[in-house]
Amino acid sequence: MDLLIGLGLLISTIMLFQIRKISDSIGILALQSVLLSLTAGVMWFKTGISHLLVAAIFTLLVKALLIPYILYYTIRKIDIKREVERFTTQYTSLLIALVLSAMGYYIASDLNLPSKEYGETYLPVSVILIFLGTFIMIDHKKL
């Protein structure tokens, strides 16, 4: 299950490099939020820590449902149909994203953490997502 959630987070982030309209990114944001909620839920199930269950529920309600609804409502209300403007082409940004993903995986594999019992899959994914998120903010002219 951990591998599927991590893979879903990576694929959804790479999908952000292929969007054309700003409104398309809201659906991907909602999907990523559901996957983050699942991550907290799975970790709660494995560890029994009640704080993780609370985090999973709040992430699902607020970040996966409420915030995307507000963003969609705002886009409809002010009638935005803006396309994403990038510094690089779609294919160049996808290639850079793949290189950053390989680099993030390599860096995370060298980290020796004291306890890898529960979150071994999530460490490389989180490092890769930090790299890709930073690149998205740099690559998009208006975000």
C-alpha positions as CSV (number, residue, x, y, z in Angstrom):
1,M,0.0,0.0,0.0
2,D,2.9,2.4,0.8
3,L,4.4,1.9,-2.6
4,L,1.1,2.6,-4.4
5,I,0.5,5.8,-2.4
6,G,4.1,7.0,-3.0
7,L,3.8,6.1,-6.7
8,G,0.5,8.0,-6.9
9,L,2.1,11.1,-5.3
10,L,5.0,11.0,-7.8
11,I,2.8,10.5,-10.8
12,S,0.4,13.2,-9.8
13,T,3.3,15.7,-9.3
14,I,4.7,14.8,-12.7
15,M,1.2,15.4,-14.1
16,L,1.6,19.0,-13.0
17,F,4.3,19.4,-15.7
18,Q,1.8,18.5,-18.4
19,I,-1.2,20.7,-17.5
20,R,-2.1,23.6,-19.8
21,K,-4.8,25.4,-17.7
22,I,-4.4,26.6,-14.2
23,S,-7.8,25.2,-13.3
24,D,-6.5,21.7,-14.1
25,S,-4.0,21.8,-11.3
26,I,-6.8,22.1,-8.7
27,G,-7.9,18.5,-9.5
28,I,-4.4,17.3,-9.1
29,L,-4.1,19.2,-5.8
30,A,-7.2,17.4,-4.6
31,L,-5.9,14.0,-5.7
32,Q,-2.6,14.6,-3.9
33,S,-4.4,15.7,-0.7
34,V,-6.4,12.4,-0.8
35,L,-3.2,10.5,-1.2
36,L,-1.6,12.4,1.8
37,S,-4.7,11.6,3.8
38,L,-4.3,8.0,2.9
39,T,-0.6,8.2,4.0
40,A,-1.6,9.4,7.4
41,G,-4.3,6.8,7.6
42,V,-2.0,4.0,6.7
43,M,0.6,5.2,9.2
44,W,-2.1,5.4,11.9
45,F,-3.1,1.8,11.1
46,K,0.5,0.6,11.4
47,T,1.4,2.6,14.5
48,G,-1.9,3.2,16.4
49,I,-1.0,6.8,17.1
50,S,-4.3,8.7,17.3
51,H,-2.8,12.0,16.1
52,L,-2.3,10.4,12.7
53,L,-6.0,9.6,12.4
54,V,-6.9,13.2,13.3
55,A,-4.4,14.4,10.7
56,A,-5.9,12.0,8.0
57,I,-9.4,13.2,8.7
58,F,-8.6,16.9,8.7
59,T,-6.4,16.5,5.6
60,L,-9.3,14.8,3.8
61,L,-11.9,17.3,4.8
62,V,-10.0,20.6,4.5
63,K,-7.3,20.0,2.0
64,A,-9.0,17.5,-0.3
65,L,-12.5,18.8,-0.2
66,L,-12.9,22.3,1.1
67,I,-9.9,24.1,-0.4
68,P,-10.4,22.7,-4.0
69,Y,-14.1,23.6,-3.8
70,I,-13.1,27.2,-2.8
71,L,-10.6,27.4,-5.6
72,Y,-13.0,26.1,-8.2
73,Y,-15.7,28.5,-7.0
74,T,-13.2,31.4,-7.1
75,I,-12.1,30.5,-10.7
76,R,-15.7,30.3,-11.9
77,K,-16.7,33.5,-10.1
78,I,-13.9,35.7,-11.6
79,D,-13.9,33.7,-14.9
80,I,-10.2,32.8,-15.2
81,K,-9.3,30.9,-18.3
82,R,-5.5,31.5,-18.0
83,E,-3.0,29.0,-19.4
84,V,0.1,28.1,-17.6
85,E,3.2,30.1,-18.7
86,R,6.5,28.4,-18.3
87,F,10.1,29.3,-18.8
88,T,10.8,25.9,-20.4
89,T,8.8,23.8,-22.8
90,Q,6.6,21.0,-21.6
91,Y,9.0,18.3,-22.7
92,T,12.1,20.0,-21.3
93,S,10.4,20.5,-17.9
94,L,9.3,16.8,-18.0
95,L,12.9,15.8,-18.7
96,I,14.2,18.0,-15.8
97,A,11.5,16.5,-13.6
98,L,12.7,13.0,-14.3
99,V,16.4,13.9,-13.7
100,L,15.4,15.6,-10.4
101,S,13.4,12.4,-9.4
102,A,16.4,10.2,-10.0
103,M,18.6,12.6,-8.1
104,G,16.2,12.8,-5.2
105,Y,16.0,9.0,-5.0
106,Y,19.8,8.7,-5.0
107,I,20.1,11.3,-2.3
108,A,17.4,9.7,-0.1
109,S,19.0,6.2,-0.5
110,D,22.2,7.5,1.0
111,L,20.5,8.7,4.2
112,N,20.8,6.4,7.1
113,L,18.0,7.1,9.5
114,P,17.7,5.3,12.8
115,S,14.2,3.9,12.2
116,K,13.0,3.0,8.8
117,E,10.4,0.5,10.0
118,Y,7.3,2.4,9.0
119,G,8.2,5.1,6.5
120,E,10.9,3.7,4.4
121,T,8.9,4.2,1.2
122,Y,8.0,7.8,2.0
123,L,11.5,9.2,2.5
124,P,12.6,9.1,-1.2
125,V,9.1,10.2,-2.3
126,S,9.2,13.2,0.1
127,V,12.7,14.3,-1.1
128,I,11.6,14.0,-4.7
129,L,8.4,15.9,-4.1
130,I,10.5,18.8,-2.5
131,F,12.7,18.9,-5.6
132,L,9.8,18.8,-8.0
133,G,7.8,21.3,-6.1
134,T,10.7,23.7,-6.0
135,F,11.2,23.3,-9.8
136,I,7.5,23.9,-10.5
137,M,7.7,27.2,-8.6
138,I,10.8,28.2,-10.6
139,D,9.5,27.0,-14.0
140,H,6.1,28.6,-13.9
141,K,6.1,32.4,-14.6
142,K,2.7,33.0,-13.1
143,L,1.5,30.4,-10.6
